[in-house]
Amino acid sequence: MCCELDQMFSSVFTPSIASPDLPTAAAFGPLSLLRTTWESTTDIAGYAQQDAHEFFIAVLNQLHSCSVGSSNGAACTCVVHQVFAGQLQSEVKCGKCGHVNPTTDPMLDISLELKDIQNGQKTTLASCLRRFTEQEKLPPKAYVCSNCQNSTSEATKQLSIKKLPPVLCIQLKRFEHKSSATKIDIPVQFPGILNMSPYTTATIGMQRDEIRSRLDSTAISEYELFAVINHEGQLNTGHYTNFAKSQSEWYRFDDEKVTHATLRECLNSVPYMCFYVKRQLEYGITPAQSTALIPVPIPLPLAPSRMEPATAGGSTVTPLPVPVAPIPAPTVNPSMMKALAMDDEDATSSRDSSPTSEQ
């Protein structure tokens, strides 16, 4: 998979020369990448309609398995986990003794529920995230407290994000598979700039009167939108398109058709998956080193090609923005600076004492 992506990047970014028979550049179809995905993930192989989110996760899993530094532990240093991995914390609180049992799990994306939302009700990405991180009551006898050893009917569970990833992928769960499969077409408003601080473990764990004073210093929790995947049509007859940002310009991708777009057009679309990148990356390990913040460039998108067999219309695989360490400031030698200053003074004195030549 790594070799296939490398070949795809080379093909996409190699300029193509137009000819009289082909006045415009030909669209690129990653057929070899698709074949490799089918061979490695048989669940999405074949010509049936498939889900773009499942395809995205399958590609990440294959990249993880064949990347340098990959491991099954929490300290994996492969490119997938460096870019997309975060940590999700689950806290179960006993309603009898108040004991809190925290559990931390890795995450590559966040899936938000849309069911039970009434038609006509204003729905935003922020409201979905609040719903995702709010407390919920567990069913009776679903939890046995490890502290008091009692099974209580008043236990609560709450999710929060313990560690934010550099690139945040958010999926809106629009497809329901019950007695009959249906699609949820509720519009969801999403922003161009997203502040994830209110949904982190650190913020949720604070007292409410402290939250307002702490939210002003959360620059490292701000994300900027750079790609959106849309699903048009119904569950079994759908088609995927997407918006993506490249060099401060927005474009809409529909198979081989690429048209110029605006951020407003993107924000007015009905999203299925949203991709955000951190506006600043923190390279410090300790709080004293946490001032090493640099802006993150928006990754260049790849023009999608026809991939209906695997993704029902051509989901775009977006290049992975790899964080680049900041260049350290040059060190200055005081003795060298003093010597240079003395040489400069001597040169100035010599120029002042030299006679002016006549023409």
C-alpha positions in Angstrom: 0.0 0.0 0.0 2.9 2.4 0.8 4.4 1.8 -2.7 1.0 2.3 -4.3 0.5 5.6 -2.6 4.0 6.7 -3.6 3.3 5.8 -7.2 0.0 7.6 -7.1 1.5 10.8 -5.7 4.2 10.7 -8.5 1.6 10.2 -11.2 -0.8 12.9 -9.9 1.9 15.6 -9.4 3.8 14.9 -12.7 2.7 17.5 -15.2 0.9 16.0 -18.2 1.3 17.4 -21.7 -1.8 18.2 -23.7 -2.0 17.0 -27.3 -4.3 17.9 -30.3 -6.2 14.6 -29.6 -6.4 15.4 -25.9 -6.5 19.2 -25.4 -6.9 18.8 -21.6 -4.9 16.8 -19.1 -6.3 13.3 -18.7 -7.9 12.2 -15.4 -5.8 9.9 -13.2 -7.5 6.6 -12.1 -5.7 4.8 -9.2 -6.6 1.4 -10.4 -3.5 -0.3 -9.0 -4.3 1.2 -5.6 -7.9 -0.1 -5.8 -6.7 -3.5 -6.7 -4.3 -3.6 -3.8 -7.0 -2.5 -1.4 -9.3 -5.3 -2.7 -6.6 -7.9 -2.3 -5.8 -6.8 1.3 -9.4 -6.1 2.5 -11.8 -8.6 1.0 -14.8 -7.0 2.8 -14.8 -4.1 0.3 -13.7 -6.1 -2.7 -16.0 -6.4 -5.7 -18.5 -4.2 -7.5 -21.1 -3.7 -4.8 -21.8 -0.3 -3.3 -19.4 0.4 -0.4 -19.0 3.0 2.3 -16.3 5.8 1.9 -15.6 5.7 5.6 -14.9 2.0 5.6 -12.6 2.4 2.6 -10.8 5.2 4.4 -10.2 3.1 7.6 -9.2 0.1 5.4 -6.5 2.2 3.7 -5.2 3.5 7.0 -5.0 0.0 8.5 -3.1 -1.2 5.4 -0.7 1.8 5.6 -0.2 1.1 9.3 0.7 -2.6 8.8 3.3 -1.9 6.1 4.8 1.3 7.4 8.2 1.7 9.1 7.9 1.9 12.9 4.5 0.3 13.0 3.5 -1.7 16.1 0.4 -2.8 17.9 1.0 -0.9 21.0 0.1 2.6 22.0 3.5 4.0 21.1 3.3 3.3 17.4 5.4 5.8 15.4 4.1 5.0 11.9 2.9 7.8 9.7 -0.8 6.9 10.2 -0.6 7.2 13.9 1.6 10.3 13.8 -1.0 12.1 11.7 -4.5 10.7 12.6 -4.1 9.0 16.0 -5.6 10.5 19.2 -6.9 9.1 22.5 -10.5 8.8 23.6 -11.2 8.6 27.3 -14.3 6.9 28.8 -15.2 7.5 32.5 -17.8 5.4 34.3 -19.0 6.9 37.6 -20.6 4.8 40.3 -23.9 6.4 41.4 -23.5 4.9 44.9 -20.0 5.6 46.0 -18.9 8.1 43.4 -15.9 6.1 42.3 -14.8 7.0 38.7 -13.2 4.4 36.5 -11.3 5.9 33.5 -10.4 4.0 30.4 -8.3 5.3 27.5 -8.5 3.9 24.0 -6.8 4.9 20.7 -8.9 6.5 18.0 -8.3 7.4 14.3 -11.5 9.3 13.8 -14.7 10.3 15.6 -18.1 9.0 14.5 -21.1 11.1 15.5 -24.7 9.9 15.8 -27.5 11.6 13.8 -30.4 9.3 14.8 -33.2 10.5 17.0 -32.8 14.1 15.7 -36.1 15.5 14.6 -36.5 16.7 11.0 -36.4 20.5 10.9 -34.3 20.7 14.1 -31.2 22.8 13.7 -28.2 20.5 13.9 -24.6 21.7 14.0 -21.3 19.9 14.3 -20.8 21.5 17.7 -24.2 20.1 19.0 -23.2 16.6 17.7 -19.9 16.9 19.6 -21.7 18.0 22.8 -24.0 15.1 22.4 -21.0 12.8 21.9 -19.3 14.0 25.1 -22.3 14.4 27.4 -23.1 12.0 30.3 -25.4 9.1 29.7 -27.0 6.8 32.1 -26.1 3.1 31.9 -28.8 0.4 31.9 -29.6 -1.2 35.2 -27.0 -3.7 36.4 -24.8 -2.9 33.4 -21.9 -1.9 35.6 -20.3 -3.4 38.7 -18.2 -0.8 40.6 -14.7 -2.0 41.3 -14.6 0.1 44.5 -17.8 -0.8 46.3 -18.4 -4.1 44.4 -22.1 -3.2 43.9 -24.1 -3.3 40.8 -25.9 0.1 40.7 -28.6 1.4 38.4 -27.3 5.0 38.7 -24.0 4.6 37.0 -23.2 7.2 34.3 -20.7 7.1 31.4 -19.0 10.1 29.7 -16.7 10.2 26.7 -14.0 12.9 26.2 -11.0 13.4 24.0 -7.8 13.0 26.0 -5.4 13.6 23.1 -6.2 15.5 20.0 -4.6 14.3 16.7 -2.9 16.6 14.2 -5.5 15.7 11.6 -9.0 15.2 12.8 -11.5 13.0 10.8 -15.1 13.3 11.8 -17.8 11.0 10.3 -21.5 11.7 10.5 -23.3 8.4 10.8 -25.9 8.9 8.1 -26.6 5.2 7.3 -28.8 3.1 9.6 -28.9 -0.7 9.3 -32.0 -1.9 11.2 -34.8 -4.0 9.8 -34.3 -2.0 6.6 -31.3 0.2 5.7 -32.0 3.9 5.5 -30.1 7.1 5.0 -30.4 10.2 7.3 -30.4 13.3 5.1 -30.5 15.8 8.0 -28.3 18.9 7.1 -25.5 19.6 9.6 -23.9 23.0 9.8 -20.1 22.8 10.2 -17.6 25.6 10.6 -14.4 26.5 8.7 -12.6 26.9 12.1 -13.3 24.3 14.8 -12.3 24.7 18.4 -12.1 21.2 20.0 -11.2 22.4 23.5 -14.7 22.1 25.0 -14.7 18.4 24.2 -11.3 17.5 25.7 -10.8 15.6 29.0 -9.0 18.5 30.5 -11.8 21.0 29.9 -14.7 18.6 30.8 -12.9 17.7 34.0 -12.7 21.3 35.2 -15.4 23.1 37.1 -17.9 25.1 35.0 -16.9 28.4 36.4 -13.3 27.7 35.4 -14.0 26.8 31.8 -14.5 30.4 30.5 -11.1 31.5 31.8 -9.3 28.5 30.3 -10.9 28.5 26.8 -9.0 31.6 25.8 -5.7 29.9 25.9 -6.5 26.9 23.7 -4.9 27.9 20.4 -3.5 24.4 20.0 -7.1 23.0 20.0 -8.2 25.0 16.9 -8.6 23.2 13.6 -9.1 24.4 10.1 -11.2 22.6 7.5 -9.5 21.4 4.4 -11.7 18.6 3.0 -15.3 17.4 3.0 -16.8 14.2 1.6 -20.4 14.4 0.5 -22.8 11.5 -0.3 -25.5 12.2 -2.9 -28.5 9.9 -3.5 -29.8 7.0 -1.5 -28.1 4.2 0.3 -27.9 1.7 -2.6 -27.8 4.2 -5.4 -25.4 6.9 -4.1 -22.5 8.8 -5.4 -19.6 10.4 -3.5 -18.2 13.8 -4.3 -16.0 16.1 -2.2 -14.6 19.5 -1.6 -10.9 20.1 -0.9 -8.6 23.0 -0.4 -5.4 23.5 -2.3 -3.1 26.5 -1.9 -5.9 28.7 -0.4 -8.3 27.8 -3.1 -11.4 25.5 -2.8 -12.3 22.9 -5.5 -15.1 20.5 -6.0 -14.3 17.0 -7.2 -16.8 14.8 -9.0 -15.0 11.8 -10.5 -12.9 13.3 -13.3 -14.7 16.7 -13.1 -12.8 19.3 -11.1 -14.4 22.8 -10.8 -13.4 25.8 -8.8 -15.5 26.4 -5.7 -15.7 28.6 -2.6 -15.6 28.0 1.1 -19.3 29.1 1.3 -20.3 26.4 -1.2 -18.4 23.8 0.8 -20.1 24.9 4.1 -23.5 24.9 2.5 -23.1 21.2 1.4 -24.4 18.2 3.3 -21.3 16.6 4.8 -20.6 12.9 5.4 -17.0 13.2 6.5 -15.1 16.3 7.5 -11.3 16.6 7.7 -9.7 19.2 9.9 -6.0 20.0 10.4 -4.6 21.6 13.5 -3.8 25.3 12.9 -0.7 24.9 15.2 1.3 21.9 16.2 2.9 21.6 19.6 6.3 20.0 19.6 7.2 20.6 23.2 7.2 17.6 25.5 6.8 19.5 28.8 4.7 22.6 29.5 7.9 24.7 29.5 8.6 23.6 26.0 5.0 24.0 24.7 5.8 27.4 23.1 7.2 25.7 20.1 4.2 26.3 17.9 4.2 26.7 14.1 1.4 27.1 11.6 0.5 23.9 9.7 0.2 24.1 5.9 -3.0 22.8 4.4 -2.2 19.6 2.6 -2.7 19.4 -1.1 -5.6 17.3 -2.2 -5.6 14.6 -4.8 -8.0 14.7 -7.7 -10.3 11.7 -7.3 -10.9 9.3 -10.0 -13.7 6.9 -10.8 -13.8 4.5 -7.8 -17.5 3.5 -7.8 -16.7 -0.2 -7.2 -15.1 0.4 -3.8 -16.7 3.7 -2.7 -19.9 4.2 -4.6 -18.7 7.1 -6.7 -15.1 8.0 -5.9 -14.1 9.0 -2.5 -10.9 11.2 -2.4 -7.8 9.9 -0.6 -6.2 13.1 0.8 -2.5 13.3 1.2 -1.2 12.9 4.7 0.3 16.1 6.2 3.4 15.0 8.0 4.5 17.4 10.8 7.8 19.1 10.2 10.0 20.0 13.1 10.7 23.8 13.4 14.2 24.9 12.4 16.1 26.0 15.6 17.4 29.5 15.8 21.2 29.9 15.0 23.5 30.2 18.0 25.6 33.4 18.2 29.2 33.4 19.4 29.9 36.6 21.4 33.7 36.7 20.7 33.0 36.3 16.9 30.5 39.2 17.0 33.1 41.4 18.8 35.7 40.6 16.2 33.3 41.3 13.3 32.5 44.7 14.9 36.2 45.6 15.2 36.7 44.7 11.6 33.8 46.8 10.5 35.1 49.8 12.5 38.5 49.5 10.8 37.0 49.3 7.4 34.9 52.4 8.0 38.0 54.3 9.3 39.9 53.3 6.2 37.2 54.5 3.8 37.0 57.9 5.6 40.7 58.5 5.4 41.2 57.5 1.8 41.4 60.4 -0.8 38.5 60.9 -3.2 39.5 60.1 -6.8 38.9 62.8 -9.4 37.2 62.0 -12.6 
